[in-house]
Amino acid sequence: MDKKMKVAVVGCGAISDIYLTNMIERFDNLEVVACCAAHFEHAQKKAQKYGIKACTYEEILSDDAIEMVVILTPAPTHEELIRRAIEAGKHVYTEKTMTLSHHTAEKLVSEAQKKGLHIGSAPDTFLGAALQTARKALDDGLIGEITSFDACANRDIDLLASLFGFLRMPGGGIGYDFGVYYLTALVSLFGPVNKVVASVRNLARSRVNVLPDSPSFGKEFAYDNESQIFTILEMENGVTGTFSVNGDSIINDQAYFTIYGKKGIIKIPDPNNFGGKVVYIPAQNGFGKNMEPQILDYGFPYGENSRGLGPSEMADAIIKGRKHRANAQMACHVLEVIDCIMESGKKGAFVTVTSSCERPEKMN
């Protein structure tokens, strides 16, 4: 029987259900044994629902049988939780972003490496069927020489920040909380970013709760994070493209993620998801008949909501002694890219990204 890695979940909010369900029922190299939360009664409810033990974080850290902690708490709490886990000798997988700054993230990575521990970080959606399909198409040269990319999306910050208080916290802005999916996807497809230039805005630092069922419906709340970013990214491999996200729009997100090549175009679905249709548009012959778009399907798994795939893939890598794909170096690099976007928004000039990372291996 293959080795199972014992795991504890830290944070029992809304996203914990899909993680717990998948890690318990789907990924058989993980054995979830415990959970904890800031409010112990929340941990008790999840523990009862999933047949695991409710603990304090101190109890999890002192349990030598637990090898990995999966952190699902808001971004401002990550740094301390990760540091304590490393000190206790645990591997860590955390929801995005790893910390609030690439500087603090890099320090944690250094400490983990000294102890021979692994840190992984969401998003892990690039391991899913859609982006792996796009990756194979690009690697196979389906669209020829890649000339540029264009990615843009929308959200409704008024609604989302009314519903989720953590979006009002540091690290909850449209770049750090949502743009990270697109930027991770881009790095997984093209490799690291070299430099960026950006316009960053917050259209309203005072917003109104728009949820009719909320106790604070109609009341104002402070929103100090970025709500819009418009960016040009130059990748280390020379490909340049644009990325923009508008948080002052509507809730039904519209994702436009297109890669242009000399032999065709690939359209990719929202990288916030694991699956979706990847469309290939072949080049037409001169001004003749347009070629019919094709939906690509190479048979990759994980097209549905597969959160928990990152911890499972990391556990497999640890057991087999290889580098995991949603790794700390990539997460730190993407976090620095977002930091540089924010810096460029203030300076109005290109900012060079000082870190780099390996392009993660494709999924088998």
C-alpha positions in Angstrom: 0.0 0.0 0.0 1.3 3.5 -0.9 2.3 5.7 2.0 -0.2 8.1 3.3 0.8 11.5 4.7 -1.0 12.6 7.8 -2.5 16.1 7.4 -4.2 18.6 9.6 -6.3 21.5 8.2 -6.0 25.0 9.7 -9.0 27.2 9.1 -12.6 26.0 8.8 -14.2 28.6 6.7 -16.2 28.2 3.5 -13.4 26.9 1.3 -12.5 24.2 3.8 -15.4 22.0 2.7 -14.0 21.3 -0.8 -10.5 20.8 0.5 -11.7 18.4 3.2 -14.0 16.5 0.9 -11.3 16.0 -1.8 -8.4 15.3 0.6 -10.5 12.7 2.4 -12.4 11.1 -0.4 -10.3 11.6 -3.5 -6.6 11.9 -2.9 -5.7 8.6 -1.3 -2.1 9.6 -0.4 -3.4 12.0 2.2 -4.9 11.1 5.6 -6.7 14.0 7.2 -6.7 13.5 10.9 -7.4 16.9 12.5 -8.6 20.5 12.0 -8.5 23.7 14.0 -10.0 27.2 13.7 -9.8 30.5 15.5 -13.2 29.7 16.9 -13.0 26.2 18.3 -16.7 25.5 17.8 -16.2 25.9 14.0 -13.5 23.2 14.2 -15.8 21.0 16.2 -18.5 21.3 13.5 -16.1 20.4 10.7 -14.6 17.6 12.7 -18.0 16.0 13.3 -19.0 16.4 9.7 -15.8 14.8 8.3 -15.0 12.3 11.0 -11.7 13.9 12.2 -10.5 15.4 15.4 -11.0 19.0 16.4 -7.8 20.5 18.0 -6.0 23.6 18.8 -3.1 24.7 16.6 -0.8 24.0 19.5 -2.0 20.4 19.7 -1.5 20.0 15.9 2.0 21.3 16.1 2.9 19.1 19.0 1.6 15.9 17.4 4.6 14.2 15.8 2.3 12.0 13.7 1.0 15.0 11.7 3.5 15.7 8.8 1.7 18.4 6.9 -0.5 21.3 7.8 -2.9 22.8 5.1 -3.6 26.5 6.0 -6.9 27.9 4.8 -7.0 31.1 6.8 -6.9 34.7 5.6 -3.6 35.9 4.1 -2.6 38.2 7.0 -2.4 35.1 9.3 -0.2 33.0 7.0 3.2 34.3 8.0 2.9 33.4 11.7 1.1 30.1 11.1 3.7 29.0 8.5 6.6 30.0 10.7 5.2 28.1 13.7 4.6 25.0 11.6 8.2 25.1 10.3 9.5 25.5 13.8 7.5 22.4 14.7 9.0 20.4 11.8 5.9 20.3 9.6 5.5 20.6 5.8 3.1 23.4 4.9 0.7 24.0 2.1 -1.1 27.3 2.3 -3.9 29.0 0.4 -2.8 32.1 -1.6 -1.0 34.2 -1.1 1.8 32.7 0.9 2.3 35.9 2.9 1.6 39.6 2.4 5.0 40.3 0.8 7.6 38.3 -1.1 10.2 39.4 1.4 8.5 37.6 4.3 7.7 34.7 2.1 11.4 34.3 1.1 12.5 34.3 4.7 10.1 31.4 5.5 11.3 29.5 2.5 14.9 29.9 3.7 14.0 28.6 7.1 12.1 25.6 5.7 15.0 24.7 3.5 17.4 24.7 6.4 15.1 22.0 8.0 14.5 20.1 4.9 10.8 21.0 4.9 8.6 21.7 1.9 6.2 24.7 1.5 3.5 24.7 -1.2 1.0 27.4 -2.0 -2.2 27.8 -3.9 -3.3 28.4 -6.5 -3.0 24.9 -7.7 -5.6 25.3 -10.5 -2.7 25.3 -13.1 -2.4 21.6 -12.3 -5.9 21.0 -13.7 -7.2 19.8 -17.0 -7.6 23.2 -18.7 -4.2 24.7 -18.1 -2.4 21.4 -18.6 -4.2 21.1 -22.0 -3.0 24.6 -22.9 0.5 23.7 -21.7 0.7 20.6 -23.9 -0.6 22.5 -27.0 2.1 25.2 -26.5 4.9 22.7 -25.8 3.8 20.8 -28.9 4.1 23.9 -31.0 0.4 23.8 -32.0 0.3 27.6 -32.5 3.9 28.0 -33.6 6.0 30.8 -32.3 4.2 32.6 -29.4 4.0 36.3 -30.1 1.9 37.7 -27.2 -0.9 37.0 -24.7 -3.9 38.9 -23.4 -5.7 38.2 -20.1 -8.5 40.2 -18.5 -11.3 39.6 -16.1 -13.9 41.3 -14.0 -15.3 41.0 -10.5 -17.7 42.8 -8.2 -15.8 44.0 -5.2 -18.8 45.7 -3.6 -20.7 42.3 -3.4 -17.7 40.1 -2.7 -16.2 42.4 0.1 -19.7 42.6 1.6 -19.9 38.8 1.7 -16.2 38.0 2.7 -14.7 40.2 5.3 -11.2 38.9 4.5 -11.2 40.8 1.2 -11.1 44.0 3.2 -7.9 42.9 4.9 -4.4 43.4 3.6 -3.8 41.0 0.8 -7.5 40.9 -0.1 -7.2 43.2 -3.1 -8.1 42.2 -6.6 -4.4 41.6 -7.5 -3.4 39.5 -4.5 -6.6 37.6 -4.1 -7.7 37.1 -7.7 -5.0 38.2 -10.1 -2.7 35.6 -8.5 -4.6 32.9 -10.4 -3.8 34.5 -13.8 -0.2 35.3 -12.9 0.4 31.7 -11.7 -1.1 30.4 -14.8 1.1 32.6 -17.0 4.2 31.5 -15.1 3.2 27.9 -15.5 2.9 28.3 -19.2 5.8 30.7 -20.0 8.1 30.6 -17.1 9.1 33.6 -14.9 8.3 37.3 -15.3 11.2 39.7 -16.1 9.5 43.1 -15.6 6.1 44.8 -15.3 4.5 48.2 -15.8 1.1 48.9 -14.4 -1.7 51.3 -13.5 -3.3 50.4 -10.2 -6.5 52.0 -8.8 -9.0 51.8 -6.0 -12.2 53.5 -7.2 -13.8 53.7 -3.8 -12.1 53.5 -0.4 -15.5 53.6 1.2 -18.1 51.1 0.0 -21.5 50.0 1.1 -22.7 46.5 2.1 -25.0 45.4 -0.7 -26.2 42.1 0.9 -29.8 42.4 1.9 -29.6 39.5 4.4 -26.5 40.9 6.1 -26.8 42.6 9.6 -24.7 45.5 8.2 -26.7 45.8 4.9 -26.6 49.5 3.7 -23.7 50.4 6.0 -20.4 51.7 4.8 -17.1 49.8 5.2 -13.6 50.8 4.5 -11.9 49.2 1.5 -8.2 50.2 1.2 -7.1 47.5 -1.3 -6.6 47.8 -5.0 -9.8 47.3 -7.0 -8.3 47.5 -10.6 -5.0 46.7 -12.1 -3.9 47.1 -15.8 -0.5 45.6 -16.5 2.0 44.8 -19.2 4.2 41.9 -18.4 7.5 41.0 -20.1 8.4 37.4 -19.5 12.0 36.1 -19.2 11.6 34.1 -22.4 10.8 37.4 -24.3 7.1 37.0 -24.7 5.2 40.1 -23.7 1.5 40.5 -23.0 -1.2 42.3 -21.0 -3.1 41.4 -17.9 -5.9 43.5 -16.4 -8.6 42.9 -13.8 -11.5 45.2 -13.0 -13.1 44.7 -9.6 -15.6 47.4 -10.1 -17.9 45.5 -12.4 -20.4 42.6 -12.0 -20.4 39.3 -10.2 -20.5 36.9 -13.2 -16.8 36.9 -13.9 -16.0 37.1 -17.6 -12.6 35.6 -18.3 -10.7 36.4 -21.5 -7.3 34.6 -21.7 -5.8 34.3 -25.1 -2.4 33.3 -26.4 -1.4 34.4 -29.9 1.0 32.5 -32.1 2.1 32.6 -35.8 0.2 29.4 -36.6 -2.9 29.9 -34.5 -4.5 31.2 -31.3 -5.5 29.4 -28.0 -8.3 30.6 -25.8 -8.1 29.5 -22.1 -10.9 29.5 -19.6 -10.8 31.2 -16.2 -7.7 30.0 -14.3 -9.6 30.3 -11.1 -11.1 27.0 -12.2 -9.5 23.6 -12.9 -11.4 22.8 -16.1 -13.3 24.4 -19.0 -13.0 24.5 -22.7 -9.6 25.2 -24.3 -10.3 26.5 -27.8 -7.7 26.3 -30.6 -8.2 28.7 -33.6 -6.0 27.6 -36.5 -4.4 30.1 -38.8 -6.3 30.7 -42.0 -4.7 30.5 -45.4 -4.3 34.1 -46.6 -7.7 35.8 -46.9 -9.5 32.6 -47.6 -12.1 30.8 -45.6 -11.8 31.1 -41.8 -10.7 27.9 -40.1 -13.2 26.4 -37.6 -12.3 26.7 -33.9 -11.5 23.3 -32.3 -11.9 22.3 -28.6 -8.8 20.6 -27.4 -9.0 17.5 -25.3 -5.9 15.5 -24.4 -7.6 13.5 -21.7 -6.1 15.3 -18.7 -7.8 14.7 -15.3 -8.9 17.2 -12.7 -11.4 19.2 -14.8 -13.8 19.7 -11.8 -13.1 21.6 -8.6 -10.0 19.7 -7.4 -8.8 21.9 -4.6 -6.6 19.7 -2.5 -4.7 18.6 -5.6 -1.8 20.8 -4.6 -1.3 19.2 -1.1 -1.7 15.7 -2.7 0.9 16.5 -5.4 3.2 17.9 -2.8 2.9 14.9 -0.6 3.7 12.6 -3.6 6.7 14.7 -4.3 8.0 14.6 -0.7 7.5 10.8 -0.5 9.2 10.3 -3.9 12.0 12.8 -3.3 11.2 15.1 -6.2 10.3 18.8 -6.5 6.6 19.6 -6.2 4.9 21.8 -8.8 2.9 24.3 -6.7 6.2 25.1 -4.9 7.4 27.9 -2.7 9.8 29.3 -5.2 7.1 29.8 -7.8 4.7 31.2 -5.2 7.3 33.7 -4.0 8.0 34.8 -7.6 4.4 35.3 -8.3 4.0 37.2 -5.1 6.9 39.5 -6.0 5.3 40.1 -9.4 2.2 41.3 -7.7 4.3 43.5 -5.3 6.1 44.9 -8.4 2.7 45.7 -10.1 1.8 47.6 -7.0 5.1 49.4 -7.0 4.8 50.2 -10.7 1.4 51.6 -10.1 2.9 54.1 -7.7 6.0 55.0 -9.8 4.4 54.9 -13.2 7.4 53.1 -14.7 8.6 49.6 -15.4 9.8 47.6 -12.4 12.2 44.7 -12.7 11.3 41.5 -10.9 14.4 40.4 -9.0 13.4 36.8 -8.3 13.0 33.9 -10.7 11.7 30.3 -10.6 11.7 27.2 -12.7 8.7 26.6 -14.9 6.9 23.7 -13.2 7.0 20.3 -14.8 3.9 19.4 -16.8 1.5 16.9 -15.3 1.9 13.3 -16.5 
